[in-house]
């Protein structure tokens, strides 16, 4: 068979091929449009979720601020309550301070050990 023999032969096309190709193309176009709609809805839902999250955060902090103001007003009216609230706040500060101080002692011990090693090393090199 020569390379150009196919030009002389008539190629038979199966019946219904054109209809099946049209259906395939139509279904692919429909799938593509569905994907575009899906992407659009996904974007809209994501934006709505962000807005809802933002609004809920604003409402939460606003109500927390109102509660803090109300607590302050109550403390001003009741000096004993103010004293206990101040005591609780100072206890929290004390706990945090002590925790930080304990970490500083650990660090200072490590610094002392490092300085000892450095002093021994440099003293050997100098002599």
N, CA, C and O atoms as a GROMACS GRO file, in nm:
protein
  508
    1UNK      N    1   0.084  -0.117   0.000
    1UNK     CA    2   0.000   0.000   0.000
    1UNK      C    3   0.089   0.124   0.000
    1UNK      O    4   0.181   0.136   0.081
    2UNK      N    5   0.061   0.213  -0.090
    2UNK     CA    6   0.140   0.334  -0.103
    2UNK      C    7   0.087   0.441  -0.007
    2UNK      O    8  -0.027   0.433   0.040
    3UNK      N    9   0.169   0.538   0.022
    3UNK     CA   10   0.128   0.640   0.119
    3UNK      C   11   0.002   0.716   0.078
    3UNK      O   12  -0.073   0.758   0.167
    4UNK      N   13  -0.025   0.737  -0.045
    4UNK     CA   14  -0.140   0.817  -0.087
    4UNK      C   15  -0.258   0.732  -0.134
    4UNK      O   16  -0.349   0.784  -0.198
    5UNK      N   17  -0.258   0.605  -0.105
    5UNK     CA   18  -0.366   0.518  -0.148
    5UNK      C   19  -0.497   0.551  -0.077
    5UNK      O   20  -0.604   0.524  -0.133
    6UNK      N   21  -0.493   0.606   0.038
    6UNK     CA   22  -0.616   0.635   0.113
    6UNK      C   23  -0.699   0.744   0.045
    6UNK      O   24  -0.820   0.753   0.067
    7UNK      N   25  -0.637   0.826  -0.038
    7UNK     CA   26  -0.711   0.931  -0.107
    7UNK      C   27  -0.808   0.872  -0.208
    7UNK      O   28  -0.915   0.928  -0.232
    8UNK      N   29  -0.773   0.761  -0.266
    8UNK     CA   30  -0.857   0.700  -0.368
    8UNK      C   31  -0.972   0.620  -0.308
    8UNK      O   32  -1.072   0.595  -0.376
    9UNK      N   33  -0.959   0.578  -0.182
    9UNK     CA   34  -1.061   0.496  -0.119
    9UNK      C   35  -1.167   0.585  -0.056
    9UNK      O   36  -1.139   0.693  -0.004
   10UNK      N   37  -1.287   0.537  -0.061
   10UNK     CA   38  -1.397   0.609   0.002
   10UNK      C   39  -1.407   0.560   0.146
   10UNK      O   40  -1.411   0.440   0.172
   11UNK      N   41  -1.412   0.654   0.238
   11UNK     CA   42  -1.420   0.620   0.380
   11UNK      C   43  -1.566   0.617   0.419
   11UNK      O   44  -1.642   0.710   0.391
   12UNK      N   45  -1.606   0.510   0.483
   12UNK     CA   46  -1.745   0.499   0.523
   12UNK      C   47  -1.761   0.552   0.666
   12UNK      O   48  -1.682   0.521   0.755
   13UNK      N   49  -1.863   0.632   0.684
   13UNK     CA   50  -1.893   0.690   0.816
   13UNK      C   51  -2.010   0.612   0.873
   13UNK      O   52  -2.113   0.597   0.807
   14UNK      N   53  -1.997   0.563   0.995
   14UNK     CA   54  -2.105   0.485   1.054
   14UNK      C   55  -2.231   0.570   1.069
   14UNK      O   56  -2.224   0.692   1.087
   15UNK      N   57  -2.345   0.503   1.062
   15UNK     CA   58  -2.471   0.574   1.077
   15UNK      C   59  -2.486   0.624   1.220
   15UNK      O   60  -2.451   0.555   1.316
   16UNK      N   61  -2.537   0.744   1.233
   16UNK     CA   62  -2.562   0.802   1.365
   16UNK      C   63  -2.439   0.863   1.429
   16UNK      O   64  -2.448   0.915   1.541
   17UNK      N   65  -2.324   0.859   1.361
   17UNK     CA   66  -2.202   0.917   1.419
   17UNK      C   67  -2.217   1.067   1.439
   17UNK      O   68  -2.178   1.121   1.542
   18UNK      N   69  -2.273   1.132   1.340
   18UNK     CA   70  -2.290   1.277   1.348
   18UNK      C   71  -2.381   1.314   1.465
   18UNK      O   72  -2.354   1.410   1.537
   19UNK      N   73  -2.488   1.240   1.484
   19UNK     CA   74  -2.580   1.268   1.594
   19UNK      C   75  -2.513   1.243   1.729
   19UNK      O   76  -2.530   1.320   1.823
   20UNK      N   77  -2.434   1.135   1.737
   20UNK     CA   78  -2.364   1.106   1.863
   20UNK      C   79  -2.260   1.213   1.894
   20UNK      O   80  -2.244   1.253   2.009
   21UNK      N   81  -2.189   1.262   1.789
   21UNK     CA   82  -2.092   1.369   1.811
   21UNK      C   83  -2.161   1.497   1.856
   21UNK      O   84  -2.109   1.567   1.944
   22UNK      N   85  -2.275   1.529   1.798
   22UNK     CA   86  -2.349   1.648   1.840
   22UNK      C   87  -2.394   1.635   1.985
   22UNK      O   88  -2.386   1.731   2.062
   23UNK      N   89  -2.440   1.515   2.023
   23UNK     CA   90  -2.482   1.494   2.161
   23UNK      C   91  -2.364   1.509   2.257
   23UNK      O   92  -2.375   1.567   2.365
   24UNK      N   93  -2.250   1.454   2.215
   24UNK     CA   94  -2.130   1.464   2.298
   24UNK      C   95  -2.088   1.610   2.315
   24UNK      O   96  -2.058   1.653   2.426
   25UNK      N   97  -2.087   1.684   2.207
   25UNK     CA   98  -2.049   1.825   2.214
   25UNK      C   99  -2.148   1.902   2.300
   25UNK      O  100  -2.107   1.985   2.382
   26UNK      N  101  -2.277   1.876   2.284
   26UNK     CA  102  -2.378   1.943   2.365
   26UNK      C  103  -2.361   1.911   2.514
   26UNK      O  104  -2.374   1.998   2.599
   27UNK      N  105  -2.332   1.784   2.544
   27UNK     CA  106  -2.315   1.746   2.684
   27UNK      C  107  -2.189   1.811   2.743
   27UNK      O  108  -2.188   1.852   2.859
   28UNK      N  109  -2.083   1.821   2.663
   28UNK     CA  110  -1.962   1.888   2.712
   28UNK      C  111  -1.986   2.036   2.737
   28UNK      O  112  -1.937   2.092   2.835
   29UNK      N  113  -2.062   2.100   2.649
   29UNK     CA  114  -2.097   2.241   2.669
   29UNK      C  115  -2.180   2.258   2.796
   29UNK      O  116  -2.159   2.352   2.872
   30UNK      N  117  -2.273   2.168   2.818
   30UNK     CA  118  -2.359   2.173   2.938
   30UNK      C  119  -2.275   2.152   3.064
   30UNK      O  120  -2.295   2.222   3.163
   31UNK      N  121  -2.183   2.058   3.060
   31UNK     CA  122  -2.096   2.035   3.175
   31UNK      C  123  -2.012   2.158   3.206
   31UNK      O  124  -1.994   2.195   3.322
   32UNK      N  125  -1.962   2.222   3.101
   32UNK     CA  126  -1.881   2.342   3.120
   32UNK      C  127  -1.963   2.454   3.183
   32UNK      O  128  -1.915   2.524   3.272
   33UNK      N  129  -2.087   2.472   3.137
   33UNK     CA  130  -2.171   2.577   3.193
   33UNK      C  131  -2.208   2.543   3.338
   33UNK      O  132  -2.219   2.634   3.421
   34UNK      N  133  -2.227   2.414   3.370
   34UNK     CA  134  -2.254   2.375   3.508
   34UNK      C  135  -2.134   2.404   3.597
   34UNK      O  136  -2.149   2.447   3.711
   35UNK      N  137  -2.015   2.380   3.545
   35UNK     CA  138  -1.894   2.408   3.624
   35UNK      C  139  -1.880   2.557   3.650
   35UNK      O  140  -1.842   2.598   3.759
   36UNK      N  141  -1.913   2.639   3.548
   36UNK     CA  142  -1.907   2.784   3.568
   36UNK      C  143  -2.006   2.828   3.674
   36UNK      O  144  -1.973   2.910   3.759
   37UNK      N  145  -2.128   2.772   3.670
   37UNK     CA  146  -2.229   2.805   3.771
   37UNK      C  147  -2.183   2.760   3.909
   37UNK      O  148  -2.201   2.830   4.009
   38UNK      N  149  -2.124   2.641   3.914
   38UNK     CA  150  -2.078   2.588   4.043
   38UNK      C  151  -1.968   2.677   4.101
   38UNK      O  152  -1.968   2.706   4.220
   39UNK      N  153  -1.874   2.721   4.015
   39UNK     CA  154  -1.768   2.811   4.062
   39UNK      C  155  -1.826   2.943   4.110
   39UNK      O  156  -1.780   2.999   4.210
   40UNK      N  157  -1.926   2.994   4.039
   40UNK     CA  158  -1.991   3.119   4.079
   40UNK      C  159  -2.057   3.103   4.215
   40UNK      O  160  -2.040   3.188   4.303
   41UNK      N  161  -2.132   2.994   4.233
   41UNK     CA  162  -2.198   2.971   4.362
   41UNK      C  163  -2.097   2.949   4.473
   41UNK      O  164  -2.117   2.996   4.586
   42UNK      N  165  -1.990   2.881   4.444
   42UNK     CA  166  -1.888   2.859   4.546
   42UNK      C  167  -1.828   2.992   4.590
   42UNK      O  168  -1.807   3.015   4.709
   43UNK      N  169  -1.800   3.079   4.495
   43UNK     CA  170  -1.747   3.211   4.529
   43UNK      C  171  -1.845   3.293   4.610
   43UNK      O  172  -1.807   3.359   4.707
   44UNK      N  173  -1.973   3.288   4.571
   44UNK     CA  174  -2.074   3.365   4.644
   44UNK      C  175  -2.092   3.311   4.786
   44UNK      O  176  -2.105   3.389   4.881
   45UNK      N  177  -2.093   3.180   4.801
   45UNK     CA  178  -2.108   3.121   4.935
   45UNK      C  179  -1.986   3.154   5.021
   45UNK      O  180  -2.000   3.181   5.140
   46UNK      N  181  -1.868   3.151   4.962
   46UNK     CA  182  -1.747   3.185   5.037
   46UNK      C  183  -1.751   3.330   5.085
   46UNK      O  184  -1.717   3.360   5.199
   47UNK      N  185  -1.794   3.419   4.997
   47UNK     CA  186  -1.805   3.561   5.034
   47UNK      C  187  -1.908   3.580   5.144
   47UNK      O  188  -1.886   3.656   5.238
   48UNK      N  189  -2.022   3.510   5.134
   48UNK     CA  190  -2.125   3.521   5.237
   48UNK      C  191  -2.075   3.468   5.370
   48UNK      O  192  -2.106   3.524   5.475
   49UNK      N  193  -1.998   3.360   5.369
   49UNK     CA  194  -1.943   3.304   5.492
   49UNK      C  195  -1.845   3.402   5.557
   49UNK      O  196  -1.842   3.417   5.679
   50UNK      N  197  -1.764   3.468   5.475
   50UNK     CA  198  -1.670   3.568   5.528
   50UNK      C  199  -1.745   3.684   5.593
   50UNK      O  200  -1.708   3.730   5.701
   51UNK      N  201  -1.849   3.731   5.527
   51UNK     CA  202  -1.928   3.842   5.582
   51UNK      C  203  -1.994   3.799   5.713
   51UNK      O  204  -1.995   3.876   5.809
   52UNK      N  205  -2.049   3.678   5.717
   52UNK     CA  206  -2.114   3.628   5.839
   52UNK      C  207  -2.013   3.617   5.953
   52UNK      O  208  -2.044   3.653   6.067
   53UNK      N  209  -1.894   3.568   5.923
   53UNK     CA  210  -1.790   3.556   6.024
   53UNK      C  211  -1.749   3.693   6.076
   53UNK      O  212  -1.731   3.712   6.197
   54UNK      N  213  -1.733   3.787   5.986
   54UNK     CA  214  -1.696   3.923   6.025
   54UNK      C  215  -1.802   3.986   6.114
   54UNK      O  216  -1.771   4.046   6.217
   55UNK      N  217  -1.928   3.972   6.074
   55UNK     CA  218  -2.036   4.030   6.154
   55UNK      C  219  -2.047   3.965   6.291
   55UNK      O  220  -2.067   4.034   6.391
   56UNK      N  221  -2.033   3.833   6.297
   56UNK     CA  222  -2.041   3.767   6.427
   56UNK      C  223  -1.926   3.808   6.518
   56UNK      O  224  -1.944   3.820   6.639
   57UNK      N  225  -1.808   3.828   6.461
   57UNK     CA  226  -1.694   3.874   6.541
   57UNK      C  227  -1.719   4.014   6.595
   57UNK      O  228  -1.691   4.042   6.712
   58UNK      N  229  -1.770   4.102   6.511
   58UNK     CA  230  -1.800   4.239   6.555
   58UNK      C  231  -1.904   4.237   6.666
   58UNK      O  232  -1.889   4.307   6.767
   59UNK      N  233  -2.009   4.160   6.649
   59UNK     CA  234  -2.114   4.152   6.751
   59UNK      C  235  -2.058   4.095   6.881
   59UNK      O  236  -2.089   4.145   6.989
   60UNK      N  237  -1.974   3.991   6.872
   60UNK     CA  238  -1.916   3.930   6.991
   60UNK      C  239  -1.834   4.031   7.070
   60UNK      O  240  -1.851   4.046   7.190
   61UNK      N  241  -1.743   4.102   7.001
   61UNK     CA  242  -1.658   4.196   7.071
   61UNK      C  243  -1.737   4.316   7.122
   61UNK      O  244  -1.705   4.372   7.228
   62UNK      N  245  -1.840   4.356   7.050
   62UNK     CA  246  -1.922   4.468   7.096
   62UNK      C  247  -1.996   4.430   7.224
   62UNK      O  248  -2.000   4.508   7.319
   63UNK      N  249  -2.055   4.310   7.228
   63UNK     CA  250  -2.126   4.268   7.350
   63UNK      C  251  -2.029   4.245   7.465
   63UNK      O  252  -2.064   4.271   7.580
   64UNK      N  253  -1.908   4.198   7.436
   64UNK     CA  254  -1.807   4.180   7.540
   64UNK      C  255  -1.770   4.315   7.598
   64UNK      O  256  -1.754   4.329   7.720
   65UNK      N  257  -1.756   4.415   7.512
   65UNK     CA  258  -1.721   4.549   7.559
   65UNK      C  259  -1.834   4.605   7.646
   65UNK      O  260  -1.807   4.669   7.748
   66UNK      N  261  -1.959   4.582   7.606
   66UNK     CA  262  -2.072   4.630   7.685
   66UNK      C  263  -2.073   4.561   7.821
   66UNK      O  264  -2.098   4.626   7.923
   67UNK      N  265  -2.045   4.431   7.825
   67UNK     CA  266  -2.040   4.358   7.952
   67UNK      C  267  -1.929   4.410   8.042
   67UNK      O  268  -1.947   4.422   8.163
   68UNK      N  269  -1.813   4.443   7.983
   68UNK     CA  270  -1.704   4.499   8.062
   68UNK      C  271  -1.742   4.634   8.121
   68UNK      O  272  -1.709   4.664   8.236
   69UNK      N  273  -1.811   4.716   8.043
   69UNK     CA  274  -1.855   4.847   8.092
   69UNK      C  275  -1.956   4.828   8.205
   69UNK      O  276  -1.951   4.899   8.305
   70UNK      N  277  -2.048   4.734   8.188
   70UNK     CA  278  -2.148   4.709   8.293
   70UNK      C  279  -2.080   4.659   8.420
   70UNK      O  280  -2.119   4.699   8.530
   71UNK      N  281  -1.979   4.574   8.406
   71UNK     CA  282  -1.906   4.524   8.522
   71UNK      C  283  -1.834   4.639   8.592
   71UNK      O  284  -1.831   4.644   8.716
   72UNK      N  285  -1.777   4.731   8.515
   72UNK     CA  286  -1.709   4.846   8.574
   72UNK      C  287  -1.808   4.934   8.650
   72UNK      O  288  -1.777   4.982   8.758
   73UNK      N  289  -1.926   4.954   8.594
   73UNK     CA  290  -2.030   5.034   8.662
   73UNK      C  291  -2.071   4.965   8.791
   73UNK      O  292  -2.088   5.032   8.893
   74UNK      N  293  -2.088   4.834   8.788
   74UNK     CA  294  -2.122   4.760   8.910
   74UNK      C  295  -2.012   4.773   9.014
   74UNK      O  296  -2.041   4.786   9.133
   75UNK      N  297  -1.887   4.769   8.970
   75UNK     CA  298  -1.775   4.780   9.064
   75UNK      C  299  -1.772   4.917   9.130
   75UNK      O  300  -1.739   4.930   9.248
   76UNK      N  301  -1.808   5.018   9.053
   76UNK     CA  302  -1.809   5.153   9.110
   76UNK      C  303  -1.918   5.163   9.216
   76UNK      O  304  -1.899   5.230   9.318
   77UNK      N  305  -2.031   5.099   9.194
   77UNK     CA  306  -2.142   5.105   9.289
   77UNK      C  307  -2.114   5.019   9.412
   77UNK      O  308  -2.159   5.053   9.521
   78UNK      N  309  -2.041   4.909   9.396
   78UNK     CA  310  -2.016   4.817   9.506
   78UNK      C  311  -1.865   4.808   9.528
   78UNK      O  312  -1.798   4.737   9.454
   79UNK      N  313  -1.809   4.876   9.628
   79UNK     CA  314  -1.664   4.877   9.649
   79UNK      C  315  -1.607   4.740   9.685
   79UNK      O  316  -1.493   4.710   9.651
   80UNK      N  317  -1.684   4.655   9.753
   80UNK     CA  318  -1.634   4.522   9.788
   80UNK      C  319  -1.614   4.438   9.663
   80UNK      O  320  -1.515   4.366   9.650
   81UNK      N  321  -1.710   4.448   9.569
   81UNK     CA  322  -1.697   4.376   9.443
   81UNK      C  323  -1.576   4.428   9.365
   81UNK      O  324  -1.504   4.350   9.302
   82UNK      N  325  -1.556   4.558   9.368
   82UNK     CA  326  -1.440   4.617   9.300
   82UNK      C  327  -1.311   4.565   9.360
   82UNK      O  328  -1.215   4.536   9.289
   83UNK      N  329  -1.308   4.553   9.493
   83UNK     CA  330  -1.189   4.502   9.561
   83UNK      C  331  -1.160   4.358   9.518
   83UNK      O  332  -1.045   4.324   9.488
   84UNK      N  333  -1.263   4.273   9.516
   84UNK     CA  334  -1.243   4.134   9.478
   84UNK      C  335  -1.201   4.121   9.331
   84UNK      O  336  -1.117   4.037   9.298
   85UNK      N  337  -1.258   4.203   9.244
   85UNK     CA  338  -1.219   4.200   9.102
   85UNK      C  339  -1.074   4.243   9.085
   85UNK      O  340  -1.000   4.184   9.006
   86UNK      N  341  -1.034   4.345   9.158
   86UNK     CA  342  -0.894   4.391   9.152
   86UNK      C  343  -0.801   4.283   9.205
   86UNK      O  344  -0.692   4.262   9.152
   87UNK      N  345  -0.843   4.216   9.309
   87UNK     CA  346  -0.762   4.109   9.367
   87UNK      C  347  -0.746   3.994   9.266
   87UNK      O  348  -0.636   3.939   9.252
   88UNK      N  349  -0.854   3.957   9.197
   88UNK     CA  350  -0.845   3.851   9.096
   88UNK      C  351  -0.750   3.892   8.984
   88UNK      O  352  -0.670   3.811   8.937
   89UNK      N  353  -0.759   4.018   8.941
   89UNK     CA  354  -0.672   4.065   8.833
   89UNK      C  355  -0.526   4.062   8.877
   89UNK      O  356  -0.439   4.023   8.799
   90UNK      N  357  -0.499   4.103   9.000
   90UNK     CA  358  -0.361   4.102   9.050
   90UNK      C  359  -0.308   3.960   9.067
   90UNK      O  360  -0.189   3.935   9.047
   91UNK      N  361  -0.394   3.866   9.103
   91UNK     CA  362  -0.353   3.726   9.113
   91UNK      C  363  -0.314   3.673   8.975
   91UNK      O  364  -0.215   3.601   8.961
   92UNK      N  365  -0.392   3.708   8.873
   92UNK     CA  366  -0.358   3.665   8.736
   92UNK      C  367  -0.224   3.722   8.692
   92UNK      O  368  -0.142   3.652   8.632
   93UNK      N  369  -0.202   3.850   8.724
   93UNK     CA  370  -0.074   3.913   8.688
   93UNK      C  371   0.040   3.844   8.762
   93UNK      O  372   0.147   3.821   8.705
   94UNK      N  373   0.017   3.811   8.889
   94UNK     CA  374   0.120   3.745   8.970
   94UNK      C  375   0.156   3.609   8.912
   94UNK      O  376   0.274   3.573   8.903
   95UNK      N  377   0.054   3.532   8.872
   95UNK     CA  378   0.080   3.399   8.814
   95UNK      C  379   0.161   3.412   8.686
   95UNK      O  380   0.259   3.340   8.666
   96UNK      N  381   0.122   3.504   8.600
   96UNK     CA  382   0.195   3.523   8.474
   96UNK      C  383   0.338   3.570   8.500
   96UNK      O  384   0.432   3.526   8.434
   97UNK      N  385   0.353   3.661   8.597
   97UNK     CA  386   0.487   3.713   8.629
   97UNK      C  387   0.576   3.602   8.683
   97UNK      O  388   0.692   3.591   8.644
   98UNK      N  389   0.521   3.520   8.773
   98UNK     CA  390   0.600   3.410   8.830
   98UNK      C  391   0.638   3.308   8.724
   98UNK      O  392   0.748   3.253   8.727
   99UNK      N  393   0.548   3.284   8.631
   99UNK     CA  394   0.580   3.192   8.522
   99UNK      C  395   0.696   3.246   8.439
   99UNK      O  396   0.788   3.172   8.404
  100UNK      N  397   0.691   3.375   8.407
  100UNK     CA  398   0.800   3.437   8.331
  100UNK      C  399   0.930   3.439   8.408
  100UNK      O  400   1.037   3.421   8.350
  101UNK      N  401   0.922   3.460   8.540
  101UNK     CA  402   1.042   3.463   8.623
  101UNK      C  403   1.107   3.326   8.629
  101UNK      O  404   1.230   3.316   8.625
  102UNK      N  405   1.027   3.220   8.638
  102UNK     CA  406   1.084   3.085   8.642
  102UNK      C  407   1.156   3.054   8.511
  102UNK      O  408   1.260   2.987   8.512
  103UNK      N  409   1.105   3.102   8.402
  103UNK     CA  410   1.172   3.081   8.274
  103UNK      C  411   1.303   3.159   8.268
  103UNK      O  412   1.400   3.114   8.207
  104UNK      N  413   1.305   3.277   8.330
  104UNK     CA  414   1.428   3.356   8.331
  104UNK      C  415   1.537   3.289   8.412
  104UNK      O  416   1.654   3.296   8.375
  105UNK      N  417   1.502   3.222   8.523
  105UNK     CA  418   1.604   3.152   8.602
  105UNK      C  419   1.665   3.039   8.520
  105UNK      O  420   1.786   3.016   8.526
  106UNK      N  421   1.584   2.969   8.443
  106UNK     CA  422   1.634   2.862   8.357
  106UNK      C  423   1.731   2.919   8.255
  106UNK      O  424   1.839   2.863   8.232
  107UNK      N  425   1.694   3.031   8.194
  107UNK     CA  426   1.780   3.094   8.093
  107UNK      C  427   1.909   3.144   8.156
  107UNK      O  428   2.016   3.128   8.098
  108UNK      N  429   1.900   3.203   8.275
  108UNK     CA  430   2.021   3.257   8.340
  108UNK      C  431   2.118   3.144   8.376
  108UNK      O  432   2.239   3.163   8.367
  109UNK      N  433   2.066   3.027   8.416
  109UNK     CA  434   2.154   2.913   8.443
  109UNK      C  435   2.227   2.869   8.316
  109UNK      O  436   2.346   2.841   8.319
  110UNK      N  437   2.155   2.865   8.206
  110UNK     CA  438   2.217   2.827   8.079
  110UNK      C  439   2.324   2.928   8.038
  110UNK      O  440   2.429   2.891   7.985
  111UNK      N  441   2.297   3.057   8.061
  111UNK     CA  442   2.395   3.160   8.027
  111UNK      C  443   2.520   3.145   8.113
  111UNK      O  444   2.632   3.161   8.063
  112UNK      N  445   2.503   3.115   8.241
  112UNK     CA  446   2.619   3.096   8.329
  112UNK      C  447   2.704   2.980   8.282
  112UNK      O  448   2.827   2.990   8.276
  113UNK      N  449   2.639   2.868   8.247
  113UNK     CA  450   2.713   2.751   8.200
  113UNK      C  451   2.788   2.782   8.071
  113UNK      O  452   2.902   2.741   8.052
  114UNK      N  453   2.721   2.856   7.981
  114UNK     CA  454   2.784   2.893   7.854
  114UNK      C  455   2.905   2.983   7.879
  114UNK      O  456   3.010   2.966   7.817
  115UNK      N  457   2.890   3.078   7.970
  115UNK     CA  458   3.002   3.167   8.002
  115UNK      C  459   3.119   3.089   8.062
  115UNK      O  460   3.235   3.119   8.032
  116UNK      N  461   3.090   2.991   8.147
  116UNK     CA  462   3.197   2.910   8.205
  116UNK      C  463   3.273   2.835   8.096
  116UNK      O  464   3.396   2.831   8.097
  117UNK      N  465   3.200   2.776   8.003
  117UNK     CA  466   3.264   2.702   7.894
  117UNK      C  467   3.348   2.797   7.808
  117UNK      O  468   3.460   2.764   7.770
  118UNK      N  469   3.294   2.914   7.778
  118UNK     CA  470   3.369   3.011   7.696
  118UNK      C  471   3.494   3.059   7.769
  118UNK      O  472   3.601   3.072   7.708
  119UNK      N  473   3.481   3.086   7.898
  119UNK     CA  474   3.598   3.132   7.974
  119UNK      C  475   3.706   3.026   7.976
  119UNK      O  476   3.824   3.057   7.959
  120UNK      N  477   3.669   2.899   7.997
  120UNK     CA  478   3.768   2.792   7.997
  120UNK      C  479   3.835   2.780   7.861
  120UNK      O  480   3.956   2.760   7.852
  121UNK      N  481   3.756   2.791   7.755
  121UNK     CA  482   3.809   2.778   7.619
  121UNK      C  483   3.906   2.891   7.587
  121UNK      O  484   4.015   2.867   7.535
  122UNK      N  485   3.867   3.014   7.617
  122UNK     CA  486   3.952   3.127   7.583
  122UNK      C  487   4.074   3.137   7.674
  122UNK      O  488   4.180   3.181   7.630
  123UNK      N  489   4.060   3.096   7.799
  123UNK     CA  490   4.174   3.096   7.889
  123UNK      C  491   4.280   2.995   7.846
  123UNK      O  492   4.399   3.020   7.862
  124UNK      N  493   4.238   2.881   7.790
  124UNK     CA  494   4.333   2.783   7.741
  124UNK      C  495   4.408   2.835   7.620
  124UNK      O  496   4.528   2.811   7.604
  125UNK      N  497   4.336   2.907   7.534
  125UNK     CA  498   4.400   2.959   7.411
  125UNK      C  499   4.497   3.071   7.444
  125UNK      O  500   4.600   3.084   7.377
  126UNK      N  501   4.468   3.151   7.545
  126UNK     CA  502   4.554   3.264   7.581
  126UNK      C  503   4.685   3.214   7.641
  126UNK      O  504   4.791   3.271   7.614
  127UNK      N  505   4.680   3.111   7.723
  127UNK     CA  506   4.801   3.061   7.791
  127UNK      C  507   4.890   2.991   7.696
  127UNK      O  508   4.996   2.943   7.736
   0.00000   0.00000   0.00000
